[in-house]
């Protein structure tokens, strides 16, 4: 079972996404901050990450750059409630696999995760 | 009345606040009827105000009534109104045994007085005349109350001499008529003009206490006038001082009830004075009828003119203040809406988060039910979370709606810490997307201050947005905004709210311009935020100022006084 990590500072969003992914047959864990995720992912590497862009202290972009700096390549799907055209480019340039706007359409989300998992296995 | 006027009397010509409204189909019947009846009654009053055996009235209101009617009507209706006065004039004058030729001569001179006055006024002030500015009042006084009676009196005396009615000399007639008709123009015409301009809905909306105040004013004035002008005189020496007794009431009327109230108060005083005088009572009685009339007319005219002008000036000033206040409210609202526009990205974030939770929760539930793996307890939990997220979105909308609304300033007791929470709630999305961390340092207990919730939130929002903008150029992890509330002990319970950022701060030169309107350092700013914020805080009797160590951030502080009488 593929393991997806959800990183979002909003508890309600974390819980909802975790329920959806688990109900869709995926293994999911959630983290409230970039720091928590980086620490945990060192112990158990996820197959895919849903990463919120705007989080206090450490933003999604900073997490991406930290992973880049550590030469870790993970399929990362950026999820954001605040869509600005320039951030999409920044995220893709920093190594994100995909960029999705909240609220997340189920099919789009699952298709994106599936595609990201496929890319990893290839 | 002919059949035409009788049939059209059912139409609805009306006295509106603007003047008589005439529809294209001649609906002049009701105003004409009003003029005829008014003219007849005014003439009866004029006759009653005659000092026997002197045959000329001390106050002749029909001409002033005609003048007011013409000023309220559009020019094309003037002839109808003047024609309507003829039957009333004939009816009232022929009863007194005056030859028909003289009666018609007086009709001509009376109409000429109204026409001269109204024509002069209309030449300078477009229809309808409103006695609400010094200019309009001045033109009315000059044209209607001075030129009209003056010029028509020469014509009137000439007609009397020509027809050979009576035995009095030309100049005597001219002088007597001028004073009598000027006094009428000064009292009757403004009364009609100002009463016609009263807006009925506003009158209906007035509170009972206003009516009580008006009743007290007019009762006091009537009682004073009764004592001063309608009692037998004990001593001639006390008379001059007594003349001033009604003045406080007239000033009261000018201060509180505008031109309409003042014109009404003047009318009360004039009626009381003339009533006493024609009955041989009050301070003016005792001389020959001619002298008595002249002294009284001069006194009443001398009181009426400045009081009317005072009322008009005060009314005009109050209107200008009201306009300025309205504009200030509009500007404040516009700047608030513009500010919320700046926040739109953050607001979208704030709504998208709960929407994400709702959608993903609902879809998860669908899966669980479809897979028949739905544990009722989990479904209940999901529904509870959906409701909570929905309520959160509703809260975002509620906060915004309050700020978007345009309303009157409403002062109420407010908890400053609660306001801070509310404001931080509104900007939460922006703070998150701009990576600004809030460091709250809120006092545990604070005095409730007295203020307008929306306006104070606007000021705080403005300061928070400014602080965020100021920190846009520094590293995201350094963007911290400290929000501090505290009691100002030296100011007896006043509350201070401070917003301190970690941006570049400002120099003393920049600070000097910071609160000026249209000064901005932002590429897309209007430069109104701080100047409006300061105006709002001043209206709350508080202070708003900034402090900065250049390179180490800026702080803005608000001090709001505790309500007095605690």
Interface residues (C-beta under 8 A of the other chain):
Chain A: X9 X10 X12 X13 X15 X16 X17 X19 X20 X22 X23 X24 X54 X55 X56 X57 X58 X59 X62 X81 X82 X83 X84 X101 X102 X103 X104 X105 X106
Chain B: X345 X346 X348 X349 X350 X352 X353 X354 X355 X356 X357 X358 X359 X360 X361 X363 X364 X365 X367 X368 X371 X373 X378 X382 X385 X388 X389 X392 X429 X432 X433 X435 X437 X476 X477
